[in-house]
Amino acid sequence: MHAEHLDVTTLHRLLESVEIVHSDAAPETLGSRIECAILRSISSDFVSIDSSSPRESQFSHQWSSGHLEASVPEYMETFLAYFHEHPFFQPAVSCDLRSAVRISDTVSLNQFRRSGLYNEFFKPLRVEHQMVVGVGTNPLTAISVVRTSGDFSLRDRSALQALRRHLGAAIRNSDTMARLRQHEAQSRPERVSILLTPRELEVLGWVEQGLANEDIAVLLRISVRTIHKHLQNAFEKLNVETRTAAVRKMRDALNRR
């Protein structure tokens, strides 16, 4: 993280961004939480969530705003055709974009404007500048922010880097919530959802992610004492004495077909 570029105002906004992105774990709010969190700290026109396996030329794209997802799908085929020309393609292959990077960090604006990718994809969307960071998931997931004018500053790049781990955690937590919901909805000979309340399942899901009671309390906006009570009830229902045993028994039961 380029800490020298983060002033007190930026740090305050970053804390607000972290609060926003962790305000819940629902998969259906993930895009809007990521967008709101980034816009709180970084001025941009669009935000997208992109998953890719560059070596296999596989790519999926999701605009964080629903209206964009509905309005520009015709451009995505063009993007995929020119994907290999993207200035971020090689960094994605070599280092999973662990550091936030701007297009201007890799090529000059004139070089970029001569590319087929710019003329066939970016230019019709009036996009001139883009910045991206990988968030440490597998397959590679990157958060991309774009502007129609005015390049991103060093402060912007540092702010996106500072949010990297939190954005990745939000994506993984939402994936976990989706899996828990799916498991809960399926019938099995022994269903944990019969034993545990939705809140107890949610708390154990966060425990499985390695969070302490204090962190879970902040995310769920309830007291540490209440988290402790939920875990105590879950332990009794599952007939276990430790967090590890509770998570293991929950996972074994949910995976049982």
C-alpha positions as a printed Julia matrix, in Angstrom:
257×3 Matrix{Float64}:
   0.0     0.0     0.0
   1.32    3.44   -0.95
   0.63    4.93    2.49
   2.41    8.18    1.65
  -0.47    9.07   -0.69
  -3.23    8.63    1.92
  -4.19   11.72    3.89
  -6.47   11.85    6.92
  -9.57   12.57    4.85
  -8.87    9.61    2.58
  -8.29    7.3     5.55
 -11.59    8.39    7.06
 -13.39    7.65    3.79
 -11.67    4.28    3.54
 -12.98    3.34    6.97
 -16.47    4.25    5.79
 -15.91    2.16    2.65
 -14.92   -0.85    4.76
 -18.05   -0.41    6.86
 -20.2    -0.29    3.72
 -18.74   -3.37    2.04
 -19.11   -5.44    5.22
 -22.58   -4.13    6.09
 -24.06   -7.54    5.24
 -23.12  -10.74    3.41
 -26.12  -11.19    1.12
 -25.08  -12.21   -2.42
 -27.81  -10.05   -3.94
 -26.33   -6.87   -2.43
 -22.68   -7.61   -3.22
 -22.47   -5.49   -6.37
 -24.13   -2.46   -4.84
 -22.03   -2.73   -1.66
 -18.79   -2.88   -3.66
 -19.86    0.03   -5.85
 -20.92    2.21   -2.89
 -17.76    1.35   -0.97
 -15.48    2.29   -3.88
 -17.37    5.46   -4.77
 -17.07    6.61   -1.17
 -13.27    6.67   -1.53
 -12.6     6.91   -5.28
 -14.38    9.05   -7.84
 -15.33    6.91  -10.84
 -18.07    6.5   -13.42
 -18.46    2.71  -13.5
 -17.42   -0.2   -11.3
 -17.28   -3.81  -12.45
 -16.49   -7.22  -10.99
 -14.52   -9.39  -13.39
 -13.55  -13.05  -12.99
 -11.04  -14.61  -15.33
  -8.57  -17.38  -16.02
  -6.26  -15.57  -18.44
  -4.21  -18.65  -19.27
  -7.38  -20.45  -20.41
  -8.85  -17.27  -22.0
 -11.94  -17.56  -19.81
 -13.65  -14.38  -18.65
 -16.89  -13.31  -16.94
 -18.0    -9.76  -16.34
 -20.57   -8.1   -14.08
 -21.29   -4.4   -13.82
 -21.96   -3.53  -10.2
 -24.92   -1.39  -11.33
 -27.88   -3.31  -12.71
 -28.76   -0.65  -15.29
 -25.31   -0.98  -16.87
 -25.6    -4.75  -16.92
 -28.8    -4.35  -18.9
 -27.68   -1.56  -21.24
 -24.29   -2.68  -22.61
 -24.25   -6.48  -22.95
 -23.73   -6.2   -26.71
 -20.25   -4.83  -26.09
 -19.03   -7.83  -24.1
 -18.52  -10.06  -27.15
 -16.3    -7.34  -28.56
 -14.38   -7.11  -25.3
 -13.73  -10.84  -25.28
 -12.47  -10.69  -28.86
  -9.85   -8.1   -27.86
  -9.23   -9.34  -24.32
  -5.65  -10.39  -25.11
  -4.81   -6.76  -26.05
  -5.75   -5.4   -22.64
  -2.82   -3.75  -20.81
  -3.86   -5.7   -17.71
  -3.72   -9.09  -19.45
  -0.05   -9.83  -18.74
  -0.16   -8.55  -15.11
  -3.16  -10.83  -14.57
  -1.22  -13.82  -15.9
   2.02  -13.08  -14.04
   0.94  -11.77  -10.63
  -2.87  -12.02  -10.3
  -3.04   -8.19  -10.12
  -2.08   -8.19   -6.45
  -1.21   -4.5    -6.73
  -3.66   -1.88   -7.98
  -2.68   -0.69  -11.43
  -3.88    1.97  -13.88
  -3.76    1.64  -17.66
  -1.43    4.65  -17.63
   0.99    2.65  -15.44
   1.45    0.13  -18.26
   1.13    2.01  -21.58
   0.91    5.6   -22.77
  -2.49    7.07  -23.6
  -1.51    7.31  -27.28
  -0.54    3.62  -27.37
  -3.79    2.66  -25.7
  -5.86    4.73  -28.15
  -4.24    2.95  -31.11
  -5.35   -0.47  -29.88
  -8.32   -2.38  -31.24
  -9.56   -2.85  -27.67
  -9.83    0.91  -27.19
 -11.44    1.67  -30.55
 -13.9    -1.22  -30.55
 -14.79   -1.42  -26.86
 -13.67    1.48  -24.68
 -14.3     4.31  -27.14
 -17.98    3.43  -27.84
 -18.53    3.42  -24.07
 -16.62    6.72  -23.79
 -14.18    5.15  -21.36
 -10.71    6.73  -21.29
  -9.19    5.51  -18.04
  -9.34    2.29  -16.04
  -7.83    1.01  -12.8
  -8.02   -2.52  -11.45
  -6.94   -4.67   -8.51
  -7.13   -8.44   -7.99
  -8.75   -9.48   -4.73
  -7.05  -12.82   -4.08
  -9.8   -15.24   -5.07
  -9.65  -18.33   -7.28
 -10.4   -18.01  -10.14
  -8.93  -14.54  -10.31
 -11.49  -11.88   -9.48
 -10.65   -8.23  -10.07
 -12.45   -5.03   -9.2
 -12.31   -2.51  -12.03
 -13.12    1.2   -11.88
 -13.35    3.38  -14.97
 -13.65    7.06  -15.86
 -14.78    8.84  -18.99
 -12.27   11.66  -18.35
  -9.4    12.46  -16.0
  -6.94    9.72  -15.06
  -6.87    8.16  -11.61
  -4.34    9.67   -9.22
  -1.7     7.99   -7.08
  -4.04    8.6    -4.14
  -6.81    6.75   -5.97
  -4.48    3.84   -6.7
  -3.4     3.66   -3.07
  -7.01    3.79   -1.88
  -8.0     0.89   -4.14
  -5.0    -1.09   -2.9
  -6.03   -0.4     0.7
  -9.52   -1.79    0.0
  -8.21   -4.92   -1.75
  -8.43   -7.4     1.13
 -11.82   -6.12    2.26
 -13.3    -6.42   -1.23
 -11.97   -9.98   -1.48
 -13.37  -10.88    1.93
 -16.78   -9.48    0.97
 -16.84  -11.61   -2.2
 -15.83  -14.77   -0.32
 -18.35  -14.14    2.46
 -21.16  -13.63   -0.04
 -20.16  -16.87   -1.78
 -20.28  -18.65    1.57
 -23.72  -17.21    2.3
 -24.97  -18.36   -1.11
 -23.69  -21.89   -0.47
 -25.26  -21.97    2.99
 -28.58  -20.88    1.55
 -28.37  -23.52   -1.15
 -27.57  -26.24    1.36
 -30.35  -25.12    3.65
 -32.9   -25.26    0.84
 -32.05  -28.84   -0.07
 -33.6   -31.82    1.69
 -31.27  -34.32    3.33
 -31.65  -37.2     5.78
 -30.02  -35.03    8.44
 -30.43  -31.28    7.91
 -28.52  -28.88   10.1
 -31.1   -26.23    9.29
 -33.65  -28.23   11.29
 -31.39  -27.95   14.32
 -29.95  -24.49   13.89
 -31.64  -21.15   13.4
 -30.72  -19.05   10.33
 -28.73  -16.71   12.59
 -26.8   -19.61   14.17
 -25.97  -20.89   10.68
 -24.83  -17.42    9.67
 -22.6   -17.04   12.74
 -21.03  -20.46   12.15
 -20.45  -19.49    8.54
 -18.39  -16.51    9.7
 -16.56  -18.72   12.22
 -15.67  -21.01    9.32
 -14.11  -17.98    7.6
 -11.82  -17.52   10.62
 -13.48  -14.46   12.17
 -13.38  -13.83   15.9
 -16.57  -13.14   17.87
 -15.76   -9.43   17.99
 -15.44   -9.24   14.19
 -18.67  -11.17   13.64
 -20.47   -8.85   16.04
 -19.35   -5.81   14.03
 -20.43   -7.37   10.72
 -23.86   -8.46   12.03
 -24.29   -5.28   14.11
 -25.11   -7.16   17.3
 -23.27   -7.48   20.61
 -20.4    -9.88   21.28
 -22.54  -11.32   24.09
 -25.25  -12.21   21.55
 -22.7   -13.86   19.26
 -21.47  -15.91   22.21
 -25.05  -16.96   22.98
 -25.69  -18.03   19.38
 -22.53  -20.16   19.45
 -23.42  -21.62   22.83
 -26.85  -22.66   21.5
 -25.27  -24.13   18.35
 -22.74  -26.12   20.43
 -25.55  -27.61   22.51
 -27.66  -28.52   19.48
 -24.7   -30.07   17.66
 -23.39  -31.75   20.84
 -19.89  -30.27   20.49
 -17.62  -28.21   22.71
 -15.39  -26.25   20.32
 -15.76  -23.86   17.39
 -13.75  -26.19   15.14
 -15.97  -29.15   15.97
 -19.14  -27.12   15.4
 -17.97  -25.95   11.98
 -16.89  -29.47   11.01
 -20.22  -30.98   12.05
 -22.16  -28.24   10.27
 -20.13  -28.73    7.09
 -20.37  -32.54    7.21
 -24.12  -32.41    7.6
 -24.59  -29.78    4.87
 -22.47  -31.82    2.45
 -24.33  -35.04    3.13
 -26.55  -36.01    0.2
